Amino acid sequence: MLKSIIRLLLKIFPRPILIRMSLIANRVIALFYMGNKVECPVCGGKFRKFLPYGYTKQTGRDNALCPRCLSLERHRLMYLYLKEKTDFFTRDLKVLHIAPEQCFYKRFRALENLDYTTGDLESPIADVHFDVQAIPFSDETYDVVICNHVLEHVDDDAKAMSEIYRILKPGGFAILQVPQDADAEKTYEDASITDPVEREKHFLQKDHVRLYGLDYAERLTSVGFKVTADTYSNNFPLETAKRYALPLKEIFYFNQK
């Protein structure tokens, strides 16, 4: 029942309104999920389970959304990767976070080592509004760019990748995770599919324009990135990965300039 309600809310309300609604609702919901079976490494919350999440029956899953900070599996994986395999939390860095996730933006802004800016086309929590295909910043401005689950929405993803590469300083890195079909060798896209219902069938969500395959690393490399494809979640003992509800099959792409 709860899964159906969440799916309906995700379909009815645009993202900016959902963000505003969730800022109030999650504090109340978290109280009903207190326990010690699962743990969110982002906020430190411990719960009897995570909330279900997903726009469709195909993408819906149980035990996905943190009731307190609203992190999903991919957010918890990224947080742990940044903490354990980069100097994100320890070195002075200039960071651009595109489409900032609620579970991150206040935490990252509070870090004294980060000069932190958020950007998005329409998000109410973004500092600057822009199209990722035309980022309004100078070349080699940022040490780090974070842009998760955005490129699947963008008509010209190569242009967006190139823009992100352009604004990175030499030696900088970008986190650019996307929905991916791990069984497909090639990315599936068809510009003639414009109907939201058909896009949902073909690309998993009504506002997606492609579904990435295992050639994603090649697409990133083609604009200049040095790409490390890491099955990072496999580094954890299975019990720990389940406690954090990490995406066990997700490939984590670390992209350097």
C-alpha positions as CSV (number, residue, x, y, z in Angstrom):
1,M,0.0,0.0,0.0
2,L,2.7,2.5,1.0
3,K,4.7,1.6,-2.1
4,S,1.6,2.5,-4.3
5,I,1.1,5.8,-2.4
6,I,4.7,6.9,-2.9
7,R,4.6,5.9,-6.6
8,L,1.4,8.0,-7.0
9,L,2.9,11.0,-5.3
10,L,6.0,10.8,-7.5
11,K,3.9,10.7,-10.6
12,I,1.5,13.5,-9.6
13,F,3.7,16.2,-8.2
14,P,6.7,17.9,-10.0
15,R,10.1,17.5,-8.3
16,P,10.2,21.1,-6.8
17,I,7.0,20.5,-5.0
18,L,8.0,17.0,-3.8
19,I,11.2,18.5,-2.4
20,R,9.2,21.1,-0.3
21,M,6.7,18.5,0.9
22,S,9.4,16.0,1.9
23,L,11.2,18.6,4.1
24,I,8.3,18.4,6.5
25,A,7.0,14.9,6.1
26,N,10.3,12.9,6.5
27,R,10.7,14.1,10.1
28,V,7.4,12.6,11.1
29,I,7.8,9.4,9.1
30,A,11.2,8.7,10.6
31,L,9.7,8.4,14.1
32,F,7.6,5.4,12.9
33,Y,10.5,3.6,11.4
34,M,12.9,3.6,14.4
35,G,14.8,0.4,14.9
36,N,18.2,-1.3,14.4
37,K,17.9,-3.6,11.4
38,V,19.2,-1.1,8.8
39,E,21.5,1.9,9.0
40,C,22.0,5.0,6.8
41,P,25.7,5.9,6.6
42,V,24.7,9.4,5.4
43,C,22.7,10.6,8.4
44,G,23.6,7.8,10.9
45,G,19.9,6.9,11.4
46,K,19.0,3.4,12.4
47,F,15.6,1.9,11.5
48,R,13.6,-1.2,11.4
49,K,13.6,-0.9,7.6
50,F,13.9,1.8,4.9
51,L,10.9,3.1,2.9
52,P,9.9,1.7,-0.5
53,Y,10.6,3.8,-3.5
54,G,10.1,3.9,-7.3
55,Y,8.2,5.7,-10.0
56,T,6.9,2.5,-11.6
57,K,6.3,-1.1,-10.7
58,Q,9.3,-1.9,-12.8
59,T,11.6,0.4,-10.9
60,G,9.9,0.1,-7.5
61,R,11.7,-1.6,-4.7
62,D,11.4,-2.2,-1.0
63,N,13.9,-1.0,1.7
64,A,15.3,1.8,-0.4
65,L,14.6,5.3,1.0
66,C,16.0,6.5,4.3
67,P,13.1,7.9,6.4
68,R,15.3,10.6,8.0
69,C,17.5,12.1,5.3
70,L,15.8,10.6,2.1
71,S,19.0,8.9,0.8
72,L,18.5,6.1,-1.7
73,E,20.8,3.2,-2.3
74,R,22.9,5.1,-4.8
75,H,23.3,8.0,-2.4
76,R,24.6,5.8,0.4
77,L,27.0,4.2,-2.1
78,M,28.3,7.5,-3.3
79,Y,28.7,8.9,0.3
80,L,30.8,5.9,1.3
81,Y,32.9,6.1,-1.9
82,L,33.7,9.7,-1.3
83,K,34.5,9.1,2.3
84,E,36.7,6.0,1.8
85,K,38.3,6.5,-1.6
86,T,38.7,10.3,-2.1
87,D,39.8,13.4,-0.1
88,F,36.4,15.0,-0.5
89,F,35.9,15.4,3.3
90,T,39.5,16.4,4.1
91,R,41.0,18.7,1.4
92,D,40.0,22.2,0.5
93,L,37.9,21.8,-2.7
94,K,35.7,24.0,-4.9
95,V,32.6,21.9,-5.6
96,L,29.6,22.2,-8.0
97,H,26.7,20.0,-7.1
98,I,24.2,19.8,-10.0
99,A,20.7,18.6,-9.1
100,P,21.6,18.5,-5.4
101,E,20.1,15.7,-3.5
102,Q,18.4,16.6,-0.2
103,C,20.3,14.0,1.7
104,F,23.6,15.8,0.8
105,Y,23.2,19.5,0.2
106,K,23.0,20.7,3.8
107,R,25.7,18.3,5.0
108,F,28.1,19.3,2.2
109,R,27.4,23.0,2.7
110,A,28.3,22.6,6.3
111,L,31.7,21.2,5.6
112,E,34.4,23.9,6.2
113,N,36.8,22.4,3.6
114,L,34.3,22.9,0.7
115,D,33.5,26.0,-1.3
116,Y,30.2,24.5,-2.3
117,T,27.7,25.7,-5.0
118,T,24.5,24.0,-6.1
119,G,23.0,24.2,-9.5
120,D,19.8,22.9,-11.3
121,L,17.4,23.8,-14.0
122,E,14.5,24.4,-11.5
123,S,15.2,22.9,-8.1
124,P,14.2,25.3,-5.2
125,I,17.3,24.3,-3.3
126,A,19.7,25.3,-6.0
127,D,21.9,28.4,-5.7
128,V,22.2,28.9,-9.5
129,H,19.7,27.8,-12.2
130,F,21.0,26.6,-15.6
131,D,20.9,23.9,-18.3
132,V,23.7,21.4,-17.8
133,Q,24.2,21.6,-21.6
134,A,25.3,25.2,-21.2
135,I,26.9,25.6,-17.7
136,P,27.5,29.4,-17.0
137,F,31.0,29.0,-15.4
138,S,34.5,29.5,-16.7
139,D,36.9,26.7,-17.8
140,E,38.7,24.9,-15.0
141,T,36.7,26.4,-12.2
142,Y,35.9,23.4,-10.0
143,D,37.8,20.6,-8.3
144,V,34.8,18.4,-8.1
145,V,31.5,18.2,-10.0
146,I,28.6,15.9,-8.7
147,C,25.8,15.3,-11.2
148,N,23.9,12.1,-10.4
149,H,20.9,10.7,-12.3
150,V,20.8,13.8,-14.6
151,L,22.3,12.8,-17.9
152,E,19.4,10.4,-18.7
153,H,17.1,13.4,-18.8
154,V,19.3,15.5,-21.2
155,D,18.8,15.5,-25.0
156,D,22.5,16.0,-25.8
157,D,24.3,14.1,-23.1
158,A,27.7,14.4,-24.9
159,K,27.4,18.2,-24.7
160,A,26.5,18.0,-21.0
161,M,29.5,15.7,-20.3
162,S,31.8,18.0,-22.3
163,E,30.5,21.0,-20.2
164,I,31.3,19.2,-17.0
165,Y,34.7,18.3,-18.2
166,R,35.3,21.9,-19.3
167,I,34.6,23.4,-15.9
168,L,36.7,20.9,-14.0
169,K,40.3,21.8,-13.1
170,P,43.1,19.4,-14.3
171,G,43.2,16.6,-11.7
172,G,39.6,17.2,-10.7
173,F,37.0,14.6,-10.7
174,A,33.3,14.2,-11.4
175,I,30.7,11.8,-10.0
176,L,28.2,11.1,-12.8
177,Q,26.0,8.1,-11.9
178,V,23.1,7.2,-14.2
179,P,20.4,4.5,-14.4
180,Q,22.0,1.6,-16.2
181,D,21.0,-1.7,-17.8
182,A,23.8,-4.0,-16.7
183,D,22.8,-6.6,-19.2
184,A,22.9,-4.3,-22.2
185,E,26.2,-3.7,-24.1
186,K,25.0,-0.5,-25.7
187,T,23.0,2.5,-24.5
188,Y,19.4,2.5,-25.8
189,E,18.0,5.8,-27.1
190,D,15.4,6.7,-29.7
191,A,14.6,10.4,-30.2
192,S,11.3,9.5,-31.9
193,I,9.9,8.2,-28.5
194,T,8.5,11.3,-27.0
195,D,5.2,10.1,-25.3
196,P,5.7,10.0,-21.5
197,V,4.0,6.6,-21.3
198,E,6.2,5.1,-24.0
199,R,9.3,6.6,-22.4
200,E,8.4,5.0,-19.2
201,K,8.2,1.6,-21.0
202,H,11.4,2.0,-22.9
203,F,13.6,4.1,-20.5
204,L,12.1,3.3,-17.1
205,Q,10.8,6.8,-16.4
206,K,8.5,9.3,-18.3
207,D,11.1,12.0,-18.4
208,H,14.1,9.9,-19.4
209,V,15.4,10.0,-23.0
210,R,17.7,7.0,-22.8
211,L,18.7,3.9,-20.8
212,Y,22.5,3.6,-20.5
213,G,24.3,0.3,-21.2
214,L,27.8,-0.9,-20.4
215,D,29.2,1.5,-23.0
216,Y,28.6,4.3,-20.6
217,A,32.3,4.5,-19.7
218,E,33.2,4.8,-23.4
219,R,30.8,7.8,-23.7
220,L,32.5,9.5,-20.8
221,T,35.9,8.7,-22.2
222,S,35.0,10.2,-25.5
223,V,34.8,13.7,-24.1
224,G,38.1,13.4,-22.3
225,F,37.5,11.7,-18.9
226,K,39.8,9.1,-17.5
227,V,37.2,6.6,-16.2
228,T,37.5,4.0,-13.4
229,A,34.6,1.6,-13.4
230,D,34.5,0.3,-9.8
231,T,32.2,-2.5,-8.5
232,Y,32.7,-0.7,-5.2
233,S,29.7,-2.2,-3.3
234,N,31.3,-5.6,-3.6
235,N,34.1,-4.4,-1.3
236,F,31.7,-4.6,1.7
237,P,30.8,-7.8,3.6
238,L,27.4,-8.9,2.4
239,E,25.9,-8.3,5.8
240,T,27.2,-4.7,5.9
241,A,26.0,-4.1,2.3
242,K,22.5,-5.3,3.3
243,R,22.5,-3.3,6.5
244,Y,23.2,-0.1,4.5
245,A,20.9,-1.3,1.6
246,L,23.6,-0.7,-1.0
247,P,23.0,-1.3,-4.8
248,L,25.0,-4.5,-5.1
249,K,25.1,-4.6,-8.9
250,E,25.8,-0.9,-9.5
251,I,29.0,0.1,-11.2
252,F,30.5,3.2,-9.7
253,Y,32.2,5.5,-12.3
254,F,35.0,7.7,-11.0
255,N,35.8,10.3,-13.7
256,Q,39.0,12.3,-13.7
257,K,40.3,15.2,-15.8
